[in-house]
Amino acid sequence: MKERIFVIGGNYSTTIEEYLVRDRRWRKRAPFAVGRNNHAVAAVNVATSPDEEEEEGGTKKTLISIFGASGPVSSCAVFDTIQDR
């Protein structure tokens, strides 16, 4: 996730926004299905398969895991930064 910052949910929002540091601008990403508050996220880089678009010229892509919440949430979510879903 070179030079990018993601802001994910909060106050039961489903929004995902990305800040492009180099361009100094925000862009909206696809929302996730369940709004969450007091949740946690973790970003990991994983190897891409040959048919996937490469991210920033590399052979890895970033997945963001979204889990937990303050309330009855019984699911986790994974956001793929390349596929925007």
N, CA, C and O atoms as a GROMACS GRO file, in nm:
protein
  340
    1MET      N    1   0.084  -0.118   0.000
    1MET     CA    2   0.000   0.000   0.000
    1MET      C    3   0.088   0.124   0.000
    1MET      O    4   0.074   0.210   0.087
    2LYS      N    5   0.175   0.133  -0.094
    2LYS     CA    6   0.266   0.246  -0.099
    2LYS      C    7   0.189   0.377  -0.109
    2LYS      O    8   0.107   0.397  -0.198
    3GLU      N    9   0.218   0.465  -0.015
    3GLU     CA   10   0.165   0.600  -0.017
    3GLU      C   11   0.014   0.608  -0.027
    3GLU      O   12  -0.040   0.694  -0.096
    4ARG      N   13  -0.055   0.516   0.041
    4ARG     CA   14  -0.200   0.519   0.046
    4ARG      C   15  -0.245   0.496   0.190
    4ARG      O   16  -0.184   0.420   0.264
    5ILE      N   17  -0.352   0.564   0.227
    5ILE     CA   18  -0.411   0.548   0.359
    5ILE      C   19  -0.558   0.515   0.339
    5ILE      O   20  -0.627   0.583   0.263
    6PHE      N   21  -0.607   0.411   0.407
    6PHE     CA   22  -0.747   0.373   0.397
    6PHE      C   23  -0.818   0.409   0.527
    6PHE      O   24  -0.766   0.385   0.636
    7VAL      N   25  -0.938   0.465   0.514
    7VAL     CA   26  -1.026   0.493   0.628
    7VAL      C   27  -1.149   0.407   0.607
    7VAL      O   28  -1.215   0.416   0.504
    8ILE      N   29  -1.179   0.322   0.706
    8ILE     CA   30  -1.281   0.219   0.688
    8ILE      C   31  -1.386   0.227   0.797
    8ILE      O   32  -1.357   0.206   0.915
    9GLY      N   33  -1.510   0.257   0.756
    9GLY     CA   34  -1.625   0.254   0.846
    9GLY      C   35  -1.613   0.347   0.964
    9GLY      O   36  -1.547   0.451   0.959
   10GLY      N   37  -1.678   0.307   1.073
   10GLY     CA   38  -1.685   0.388   1.193
   10GLY      C   39  -1.826   0.444   1.208
   10GLY      O   40  -1.888   0.483   1.109
   11ASN      N   41  -1.876   0.447   1.330
   11ASN     CA   42  -2.012   0.492   1.357
   11ASN      C   43  -2.113   0.419   1.268
   11ASN      O   44  -2.210   0.478   1.220
   12TYR      N   45  -2.089   0.291   1.249
   12TYR     CA   46  -2.173   0.199   1.170
   12TYR      C   47  -2.183   0.236   1.022
   12TYR      O   48  -2.279   0.199   0.955
   13SER      N   49  -2.086   0.307   0.973
   13SER     CA   50  -2.080   0.342   0.831
   13SER      C   51  -2.024   0.224   0.751
   13SER      O   52  -1.948   0.144   0.804
   14THR      N   53  -2.062   0.215   0.625
   14THR     CA   54  -2.009   0.111   0.537
   14THR      C   55  -1.905   0.167   0.440
   14THR      O   56  -1.861   0.097   0.349
   15THR      N   57  -1.865   0.291   0.459
   15THR     CA   58  -1.775   0.355   0.363
   15THR      C   59  -1.630   0.309   0.377
   15THR      O   60  -1.582   0.278   0.486
   16ILE      N   61  -1.565   0.307   0.263
   16ILE     CA   62  -1.420   0.288   0.257
   16ILE      C   63  -1.367   0.401   0.171
   16ILE      O   64  -1.410   0.419   0.057
   17GLU      N   65  -1.274   0.477   0.226
   17GLU     CA   66  -1.213   0.586   0.151
   17GLU      C   67  -1.062   0.566   0.151
   17GLU      O   68  -1.004   0.513   0.245
   18GLU      N   69  -1.001   0.611   0.043
   18GLU     CA   70  -0.857   0.595   0.025
   18GLU      C   71  -0.796   0.732   0.002
   18GLU      O   72  -0.845   0.810  -0.080
   19TYR      N   73  -0.688   0.761   0.074
   19TYR     CA   74  -0.615   0.886   0.053
   19TYR      C   75  -0.489   0.853  -0.026
   19TYR      O   76  -0.407   0.772   0.017
   20LEU      N   77  -0.475   0.918  -0.141
   20LEU     CA   78  -0.358   0.899  -0.226
   20LEU      C   79  -0.258   1.009  -0.189
   20LEU      O   80  -0.273   1.124  -0.230
   21VAL      N   81  -0.157   0.972  -0.114
   21VAL     CA   82  -0.063   1.070  -0.059
   21VAL      C   83   0.007   1.148  -0.169
   21VAL      O   84   0.016   1.271  -0.162
   22ARG      N   85   0.055   1.080  -0.269
   22ARG     CA   86   0.128   1.147  -0.378
   22ARG      C   87   0.041   1.251  -0.449
   22ARG      O   88   0.089   1.359  -0.484
   23ASP      N   89  -0.088   1.218  -0.469
   23ASP     CA   90  -0.180   1.309  -0.538
   23ASP      C   91  -0.250   1.407  -0.445
   23ASP      O   92  -0.315   1.501  -0.490
   24ARG      N   93  -0.236   1.385  -0.315
   24ARG     CA   94  -0.302   1.468  -0.214
   24ARG      C   95  -0.453   1.476  -0.237
   24ARG      O   96  -0.511   1.585  -0.238
   25ARG      N   97  -0.514   1.360  -0.256
   25ARG     CA   98  -0.660   1.359  -0.277
   25ARG      C   99  -0.721   1.231  -0.220
   25ARG      O  100  -0.654   1.129  -0.204
   26TRP      N  101  -0.850   1.240  -0.191
   26TRP     CA  102  -0.928   1.127  -0.143
   26TRP      C  103  -1.006   1.067  -0.258
   26TRP      O  104  -1.041   1.137  -0.353
   27ARG      N  105  -1.034   0.937  -0.249
   27ARG     CA  106  -1.128   0.876  -0.342
   27ARG      C  107  -1.209   0.770  -0.268
   27ARG      O  108  -1.159   0.700  -0.180
   28LYS      N  109  -1.336   0.763  -0.305
   28LYS     CA  110  -1.425   0.664  -0.244
   28LYS      C  111  -1.399   0.529  -0.307
   28LYS      O  112  -1.374   0.519  -0.427
   29ARG      N  113  -1.406   0.426  -0.226
   29ARG     CA  114  -1.394   0.289  -0.273
   29ARG      C  115  -1.528   0.221  -0.252
   29ARG      O  116  -1.618   0.277  -0.189
   30ALA      N  117  -1.542   0.100  -0.304
   30ALA     CA  118  -1.669   0.027  -0.289
   30ALA      C  119  -1.698   0.007  -0.139
   30ALA      O  120  -1.607  -0.027  -0.063
   31PRO      N  121  -1.823   0.027  -0.097
   31PRO     CA  122  -1.857   0.009   0.044
   31PRO      C  123  -1.859  -0.139   0.082
   31PRO      O  124  -1.875  -0.225  -0.004
   32PHE      N  125  -1.845  -0.167   0.210
   32PHE     CA  126  -1.861  -0.305   0.252
   32PHE      C  127  -2.003  -0.327   0.302
   32PHE      O  128  -2.075  -0.230   0.327
   33ALA      N  129  -2.044  -0.451   0.317
   33ALA     CA  130  -2.184  -0.487   0.336
   33ALA      C  131  -2.241  -0.450   0.473
   33ALA      O  132  -2.359  -0.416   0.483
   34VAL      N  133  -2.161  -0.455   0.578
   34VAL     CA  134  -2.212  -0.434   0.713
   34VAL      C  135  -2.140  -0.317   0.777
   34VAL      O  136  -2.017  -0.314   0.782
   35GLY      N  137  -2.216  -0.220   0.826
   35GLY     CA  138  -2.157  -0.107   0.897
   35GLY      C  139  -2.100  -0.152   1.030
   35GLY      O  140  -2.157  -0.239   1.096
   36ARG      N  141  -1.988  -0.095   1.070
   36ARG     CA  142  -1.922  -0.135   1.194
   36ARG      C  143  -1.876  -0.014   1.273
   36ARG      O  144  -1.846   0.092   1.219
   37ASN      N  145  -1.871  -0.034   1.404
   37ASN     CA  146  -1.822   0.068   1.495
   37ASN      C  147  -1.729  -0.003   1.595
   37ASN      O  148  -1.758  -0.115   1.636
   38ASN      N  149  -1.621   0.060   1.633
   38ASN     CA  150  -1.523  -0.001   1.724
   38ASN      C  151  -1.470  -0.133   1.669
   38ASN      O  152  -1.460  -0.232   1.742
   39HIS      N  153  -1.438  -0.134   1.543
   39HIS     CA  154  -1.386  -0.254   1.477
   39HIS      C  155  -1.235  -0.245   1.462
   39HIS      O  156  -1.174  -0.144   1.496
   40ALA      N  157  -1.177  -0.350   1.412
   40ALA     CA  158  -1.032  -0.354   1.388
   40ALA      C  159  -1.007  -0.390   1.242
   40ALA      O  160  -1.090  -0.455   1.178
   41VAL      N  161  -0.893  -0.348   1.191
   41VAL     CA  162  -0.855  -0.383   1.054
   41VAL      C  163  -0.708  -0.424   1.053
   41VAL      O  164  -0.629  -0.384   1.138
   42ALA      N  165  -0.675  -0.506   0.955
   42ALA     CA  166  -0.536  -0.546   0.936
   42ALA      C  167  -0.511  -0.557   0.786
   42ALA      O  168  -0.594  -0.613   0.713
   43ALA      N  169  -0.400  -0.505   0.740
   43ALA     CA  170  -0.365  -0.511   0.598
   43ALA      C  171  -0.251  -0.610   0.580
   43ALA      O  172  -0.154  -0.609   0.655
   44VAL      N  173  -0.264  -0.695   0.477
   44VAL     CA  174  -0.158  -0.791   0.445
   44VAL      C  175  -0.132  -0.789   0.296
   44VAL      O  176  -0.224  -0.770   0.216
   45ASN      N  177  -0.008  -0.810   0.258
   45ASN     CA  178   0.028  -0.824   0.117
   45ASN      C  179   0.036  -0.972   0.085
   45ASN      O  180   0.100  -1.049   0.157
   46VAL      N  181  -0.029  -1.011  -0.024
   46VAL     CA  182  -0.029  -1.152  -0.066
   46VAL      C  183   0.016  -1.160  -0.211
   46VAL      O  184  -0.002  -1.065  -0.288
   47ALA      N  185   0.072  -1.274  -0.248
   47ALA     CA  186   0.115  -1.294  -0.387
   47ALA      C  187  -0.006  -1.297  -0.479
   47ALA      O  188  -0.111  -1.350  -0.443
   48THR      N  189   0.008  -1.240  -0.597
   48THR     CA  190  -0.101  -1.239  -0.694
   48THR      C  191  -0.090  -1.360  -0.786
   48THR      O  192   0.017  -1.417  -0.805
   49SER      N  193  -0.204  -1.397  -0.840
   49SER     CA  194  -0.203  -1.504  -0.941
   49SER      C  195  -0.171  -1.441  -1.076
   49SER      O  196  -0.188  -1.320  -1.091
   50PRO      N  197  -0.126  -1.517  -1.173
   50PRO     CA  198  -0.086  -1.462  -1.303
   50PRO      C  199  -0.196  -1.384  -1.376
   50PRO      O  200  -0.166  -1.294  -1.455
   51ASP      N  201  -0.324  -1.417  -1.350
   51ASP     CA  202  -0.431  -1.349  -1.422
   51ASP      C  203  -0.478  -1.220  -1.354
   51ASP      O  204  -0.563  -1.150  -1.409
   52GLU      N  205  -0.424  -1.188  -1.237
   52GLU     CA  206  -0.464  -1.066  -1.169
   52GLU      C  207  -0.376  -0.948  -1.211
   52GLU      O  208  -0.258  -0.963  -1.241
   53GLU      N  209  -0.438  -0.834  -1.212
   53GLU     CA  210  -0.366  -0.710  -1.242
   53GLU      C  211  -0.264  -0.686  -1.131
   53GLU      O  212  -0.293  -0.708  -1.014
   54GLU      N  213  -0.147  -0.642  -1.167
   54GLU     CA  214  -0.045  -0.615  -1.066
   54GLU      C  215  -0.067  -0.478  -1.006
   54GLU      O  216  -0.106  -0.384  -1.074
   55GLU      N  217  -0.041  -0.467  -0.878
   55GLU     CA  218  -0.057  -0.342  -0.806
   55GLU      C  219   0.077  -0.270  -0.803
   55GLU      O  220   0.175  -0.323  -0.750
   56GLU      N  221   0.080  -0.151  -0.858
   56GLU     CA  222   0.200  -0.068  -0.857
   56GLU      C  223   0.322  -0.142  -0.910
   56GLU      O  224   0.432  -0.127  -0.857
   57GLY      N  225   0.303  -0.222  -1.014
   57GLY     CA  226   0.414  -0.288  -1.080
   57GLY      C  227   0.473  -0.407  -1.006
   57GLY      O  228   0.576  -0.460  -1.046
   58GLY      N  229   0.409  -0.450  -0.898
   58GLY     CA  230   0.463  -0.561  -0.821
   58GLY      C  231   0.391  -0.692  -0.848
   58GLY      O  232   0.308  -0.700  -0.939
   59THR      N  233   0.424  -0.792  -0.771
   59THR     CA  234   0.358  -0.922  -0.784
   59THR      C  235   0.279  -0.954  -0.658
   59THR      O  236   0.250  -1.070  -0.630
   60LYS      N  237   0.245  -0.853  -0.583
   60LYS     CA  238   0.165  -0.869  -0.462
   60LYS      C  239   0.048  -0.773  -0.466
   60LYS      O  240   0.051  -0.671  -0.535
   61LYS      N  241  -0.055  -0.807  -0.390
   61LYS     CA  242  -0.167  -0.716  -0.375
   61LYS      C  243  -0.198  -0.704  -0.226
   61LYS      O  244  -0.155  -0.787  -0.146
   62THR      N  245  -0.271  -0.601  -0.191
   62THR     CA  246  -0.305  -0.577  -0.052
   62THR      C  247  -0.449  -0.618  -0.025
   62THR      O  248  -0.540  -0.579  -0.098
   63LEU      N  249  -0.468  -0.697   0.079
   63LEU     CA  250  -0.601  -0.732   0.129
   63LEU      C  251  -0.616  -0.668   0.266
   63LEU      O  252  -0.524  -0.672   0.348
   64ILE      N  253  -0.732  -0.611   0.291
   64ILE     CA  254  -0.760  -0.549   0.420
   64ILE      C  255  -0.870  -0.629   0.488
   64ILE      O  256  -0.980  -0.641   0.434
   65SER      N  257  -0.841  -0.685   0.604
   65SER     CA  258  -0.939  -0.761   0.682
   65SER      C  259  -1.008  -0.667   0.779
   65SER      O  260  -0.943  -0.584   0.844
   66ILE      N  261  -1.140  -0.680   0.789
   66ILE     CA  262  -1.220  -0.596   0.877
   66ILE      C  263  -1.295  -0.691   0.970
   66ILE      O  264  -1.367  -0.779   0.924
   67PHE      N  265  -1.279  -0.672   1.102
   67PHE     CA  266  -1.342  -0.767   1.193
   67PHE      C  267  -1.376  -0.700   1.326
   67PHE      O  268  -1.321  -0.596   1.361
   68GLY      N  269  -1.468  -0.764   1.398
   68GLY     CA  270  -1.511  -0.714   1.527
   68GLY      C  271  -1.599  -0.592   1.514
   68GLY      O  272  -1.609  -0.532   1.407
   69ALA      N  273  -1.663  -0.556   1.622
   69ALA     CA  274  -1.748  -0.437   1.628
   69ALA      C  275  -1.810  -0.430   1.766
   69ALA      O  276  -1.807  -0.527   1.842
   70SER      N  277  -1.866  -0.315   1.799
   70SER     CA  278  -1.940  -0.303   1.924
   70SER      C  279  -2.087  -0.323   1.891
   70SER      O  280  -2.159  -0.227   1.862
   71GLY      N  281  -2.131  -0.444   1.895
   71GLY     CA  282  -2.269  -0.477   1.863
   71GLY      C  283  -2.276  -0.617   1.805
   71GLY      O  284  -2.176  -0.686   1.796
   72PRO      N  285  -2.396  -0.657   1.768
   72PRO     CA  286  -2.416  -0.795   1.720
   72PRO      C  287  -2.372  -0.815   1.575
   72PRO      O  288  -2.456  -0.826   1.485
   73VAL      N  289  -2.244  -0.820   1.552
   73VAL     CA  290  -2.192  -0.844   1.417
   73VAL      C  291  -2.130  -0.984   1.417
   73VAL      O  292  -2.039  -1.012   1.496
   74SER      N  293  -2.178  -1.070   1.330
   74SER     CA  294  -2.129  -1.208   1.330
   74SER      C  295  -2.053  -1.241   1.202
   74SER      O  296  -2.053  -1.355   1.156
   75SER      N  297  -1.988  -1.140   1.144
   75SER     CA  298  -1.915  -1.164   1.020
   75SER      C  299  -1.785  -1.086   1.019
   75SER      O  300  -1.764  -0.993   1.097
   76CYS      N  301  -1.698  -1.127   0.930
   76CYS     CA  302  -1.575  -1.055   0.900
   76CYS      C  303  -1.581  -1.017   0.754
   76CYS      O  304  -1.664  -1.070   0.679
   77ALA      N  305  -1.496  -0.927   0.712
   77ALA     CA  306  -1.494  -0.886   0.571
   77ALA      C  307  -1.350  -0.875   0.526
   77ALA      O  308  -1.260  -0.848   0.605
   78VAL      N  309  -1.329  -0.895   0.397
   78VAL     CA  310  -1.198  -0.875   0.336
   78VAL      C  311  -1.216  -0.783   0.217
   78VAL      O  312  -1.301  -0.808   0.131
   79PHE      N  313  -1.138  -0.677   0.212
   79PHE     CA  314  -1.144  -0.581   0.102
   79PHE      C  315  -1.020  -0.599   0.017
   79PHE      O  316  -0.907  -0.592   0.066
   80ASP      N  317  -1.040  -0.623  -0.112
   80ASP     CA  318  -0.932  -0.640  -0.208
   80ASP      C  319  -0.907  -0.504  -0.273
   80ASP      O  320  -0.994  -0.452  -0.342
   81THR      N  321  -0.789  -0.446  -0.253
   81THR     CA  322  -0.762  -0.312  -0.302
   81THR      C  323  -0.751  -0.304  -0.454
   81THR      O  324  -0.771  -0.196  -0.511
   82ILE      N  325  -0.720  -0.414  -0.520
   82ILE     CA  326  -0.713  -0.413  -0.667
   82ILE      C  327  -0.852  -0.425  -0.728
   82ILE      O  328  -0.886  -0.350  -0.819
   83GLN      N  329  -0.931  -0.519  -0.677
   83GLN     CA  330  -1.063  -0.543  -0.734
   83GLN      C  331  -1.169  -0.448  -0.680
   83GLN      O  332  -1.282  -0.448  -0.729
   84ASP      N  333  -1.136  -0.366  -0.581
   84ASP     CA  334  -1.228  -0.270  -0.521
   84ASP      C  335  -1.357  -0.338  -0.476
   84ASP      O  336  -1.468  -0.293  -0.505
   85ARG      N  337  -1.339  -0.447  -0.403
   85ARG     CA  338  -1.456  -0.516  -0.346
   85ARG      C  339  -1.415  -0.601  -0.228
   85ARG      O  340  -1.500  -0.666  -0.167
   0.00000   0.00000   0.00000
